Amino acid sequence: MRAHFGLPSVEKEEVEGRPPIGVKFEIPYFTVSGIQVRYMKIIEKSGYQALPWVRYITQSGGKAARLSRTVG
């Protein structure tokens, strides 16, 4: 798994003034949904011998989460 964290400046006291933390990740050979290709047939008119293969990968999407800071 590869991940990239973008940490913005979080020195401000106001919660609204702090931007969210960005995370981008990539997990090769894995799908969260569990979807799989069980059969693949390639028909090539030119006679080229194509090799069927599938690359499974999970990538981050466009999600953002903000957490409130509790004072205790």
VOKOL-18926 format. One record per residue: residue in three letters; x negated, y, z of N, C-alpha, C in turn. Coordinates in steps of 0.05 Angstrom, whole numbers, padded with zeros to 5 digits, always signed. Layout:
REM residues N
ALAXYZXYZXYZ;...
***
This chain:
REM residues 72
MET-00017-00023+00000+00000+00000+00000-00018+00025+00000;ARG-00010+00044-00017-00024+00070-00017-00005+00091-00008;ALA-00014+00110+00008+00003+00131+00017-00012+00158+00017;HIS+00003+00179+00014-00008+00206+00014+00010+00223+00032;PHE-00002+00235+00053+00013+00251+00072+00006+00280+00067;GLY+00026+00297+00063+00021+00326+00061+00031+00339+00087;LEU+00012+00349+00103+00019+00361+00129+00017+00391+00126;PRO+00040+00405+00127+00040+00434+00126+00032+00446+00153;SER+00028+00471+00154+00023+00485+00179+00047+00483+00197;VAL+00043+00474+00221+00065+00471+00240+00061+00488+00265;GLU+00048+00511+00262+00042+00527+00286+00065+00545+00294;LYS+00085+00548+00278+00108+00566+00285+00125+00553+00306;GLU+00136+00569+00323+00153+00559+00345+00182+00553+00335;GLU+00191+00569+00315+00219+00564+00306+00220+00539+00289;VAL+00240+00522+00295+00243+00497+00280+00250+00503+00251;GLU+00266+00523+00245+00273+00530+00218+00249+00539+00201;GLY+00229+00550+00214+00206+00560+00200+00185+00539+00192;ARG+00188+00515+00202+00169+00494+00196+00178+00478+00172;PRO+00161+00476+00152+00169+00459+00128+00167+00430+00135;PRO+00181+00412+00121+00180+00384+00126+00154+00372+00118;ILE+00147+00349+00129+00123+00334+00122+00129+00318+00097;GLY+00112+00319+00077+00116+00304+00053+00100+00278+00053;VAL+00113+00256+00045+00100+00230+00043+00105+00218+00016;LYS+00084+00210+00002+00087+00196-00023+00073+00169-00020;PHE+00087+00147-00028+00075+00121-00025+00081+00103-00048;GLU+00065+00081-00050+00068+00062-00072+00062+00035-00061;ILE+00080+00015-00064+00075-00012-00055+00076-00030-00079;PRO+00053-00039-00089+00053-00057-00112+00063-00085-00105;TYR+00074-00099-00125+00083-00126-00123+00106-00130-00103;PHE+00122-00109-00099+00144-00110-00080+00167-00092-00089;THR+00192-00102-00087+00215-00085-00091+00233-00086-00066;VAL+00241-00063-00057+00258-00062-00033+00285-00076-00038;SER+00296-00073-00062+00322-00085-00068+00320-00115-00070;GLY+00297-00127-00074+00294-00155-00077+00300-00165-00106;ILE+00305-00147-00124+00312-00155-00152+00288-00168-00165;GLN+00293-00190-00180+00272-00205-00193+00280-00211-00221;VAL+00261-00213-00239+00266-00223-00266+00259-00252-00266;ARG+00279-00269-00272+00274-00298-00271+00268-00309-00299;TYR+00278-00296-00320+00273-00306-00347+00270-00283-00366;MET+00250-00285-00383+00245-00264-00403+00237-00278-00429;LYS+00251-00270-00450+00245-00282-00477+00238-00258-00495;ILE+00215-00260-00508+00206-00239-00526+00206-00250-00554;ILE+00220-00237-00572+00221-00245-00600+00207-00224-00616;GLU+00185-00231-00629+00168-00213-00644+00169-00221-00673;LYS+00180-00204-00691+00183-00211-00719+00156-00214-00734;SER+00136-00199-00725+00110-00199-00740+00094-00224-00734;GLY+00102-00241-00715+00087-00265-00709+00067-00261-00686;TYR+00065-00236-00676+00046-00230-00654+00055-00246-00629;GLN+00036-00259-00616+00042-00275-00592+00042-00256-00568;ALA+00065-00247-00560+00068-00230-00536+00069-00246-00511;LEU+00056-00237-00490+00057-00250-00464+00077-00236-00446;PRO+00098-00250-00437+00117-00237-00419+00106-00235-00391;TRP+00108-00211-00380+00101-00207-00352+00116-00183-00341;VAL+00119-00182-00315+00134-00161-00302+00117-00150-00279;ARG+00116-00124-00277+00101-00111-00255+00122-00100-00236;TYR+00122-00110-00212+00140-00101-00191+00126-00079-00175;ILE+00140-00058-00169+00128-00036-00154+00151-00020-00140;THR+00145-00011-00116+00163+00007-00101+00149+00034-00098;GLN+00163+00055-00105+00151+00082-00103+00169+00100-00086;SER+00158+00120-00074+00173+00138-00058+00192+00154-00076;GLY+00214+00163-00064+00233+00180-00079+00233+00208-00068;GLY+00254+00222-00072+00256+00250-00064+00272+00253-00038;LYS+00261+00243-00016+00275+00245+00010+00260+00264+00028;ALA+00275+00277+00045+00263+00295+00065+00278+00292+00091;ALA+00263+00292+00113+00275+00289+00139+00263+00310+00157;ARG+00280+00323+00172+00271+00343+00192+00278+00333+00220;LEU+00259+00334+00237+00264+00325+00265+00264+00349+00283;SER+00284+00349+00301+00285+00372+00320+00266+00366+00343;ARG+00254+00387+00353+00236+00384+00375+00252+00389+00401;THR+00251+00371+00419+00265+00374+00444+00246+00386+00465;VAL+00256+00405+00480+00240+00417+00501+00248+00404+00527;GLY+00228+00393+00541+00234+00378+00565+00217+00384+00588;
***
